[in-house]
Amino acid sequence: MGTTHALPQTAFWRRYWLDIALVIVAIAINAGALIGGSSADQIMTAVGSSFALLIFLGRRWQPLTVSLLAFAVLAVGSTFSRELTSGQFFGILITFCLVGAVNRERDAVIGWAGGVLAIGFVSAGDPHGTWADFALTASICTIIWAAGLIVSRRSRNVVAAEARAFEAERSRALHAAQAAAHERARIATELHDIVSHSLSIVIVQTVAARSTLTDIAGAEDSRQVLERRLAAIEETSREALQDMRRMLGLIQQPPLAVDLDGAERTAPSPDLQHVAQLISRAKSAGLTIDAAAIDPGIHLSSGLALTTYRIVQESLTNAIKHAPESRVRVAVQQVDGQLAIDITNGPGHPSQALDLGAGQGLIGVRQRTELYGGRCVTRATTDGGFEVSVTLPLDHESAPVTRPEPLESSP
């Protein structure tokens, strides 16, 4: 509790200590004149000196104006007493110090010049004053002014250094937050690519198994039990898929334009050698793969190989969702120094299409393609099928990032 209250008190004293000191000094100058039995003129001069100091309470708004006004008050106050009193001299010294402390360099020089003129005006009215007295007073005041200027400059440098340190810490925190956001997006994408693909196939297999029950003869009770169990599997799979999507919605952030290859290189990941397994699972889910042209001579970085694998995976998953018994062509080839990925499925029957969600997979394909400076085209074919065509530069680090064409609705 004590620490909590100490912070506002510390901030108060750091901001207002000079204001409090000025008030105390002004009171002391007036009290000294009154107690010391000074004449009425000397008392008026002391009042003028203290008022000149109190003017600096407004230094935060117009420091140069306040500085010149303070010297003007000192000069006018000297007309009441032609001799420079100790209180007036002390007020002049403090005023010079404040002029150097509260102003920037250019304004401080202007304020110093105004102060020297005020000293000259006071010295000219002193019947016992000489040029030597004026020079000595001006020299002392200049030293005090320079000390205030140097202290103020060092104080501003300290504040600037603290601000730079704060900004550097803020930048490090922002960088860490961006790295965490990228990792969250990567995890969300990987979860979607892996789990969604597997659950989609589970649902397709379950629906297919239920459709074959009508061919089973006899054993009606067993058939009904099996149907209930398969229906439960399908329902559970759908609920799991929806729960996964809700969780992804909680952790997924907008993708960051950073080096995907470097981010995913550290974890084991599938590559082109695993595409055959994808095709095998797609066949077991009911797809007919007419052609699977995978160029074995293509050498890809781990990040680009993973991206290729995910693009093929999501395209096949999209075909399973919307055309589960269609014919599919898969091609991954090197064409003119670029990696060409093309997955085309034939038309499906509307009654066979599965309601498995709202196209997050194709959005992920476009995001991965864009990060590698590639081009993604998704469109319906003339025969009612669907095509995903992706072109990726093999030298992706030097390729410009391009914007994919607008995404068309999947069939």
Helices and strands as residue ranges (DSSP letters): H 2-35, H 40-54, G 55-58, H 63-77, H 86-102, H 105-125, H 131-191, I 192-196, H 197-212, G 213-215, H 220-251, H 260-264, G 272-274, H 275-284, E 288-294, H 302-322, E 327-335, E 338-345, G 350-352, H 360-371, E 375-380, E 386-393, G 396-398
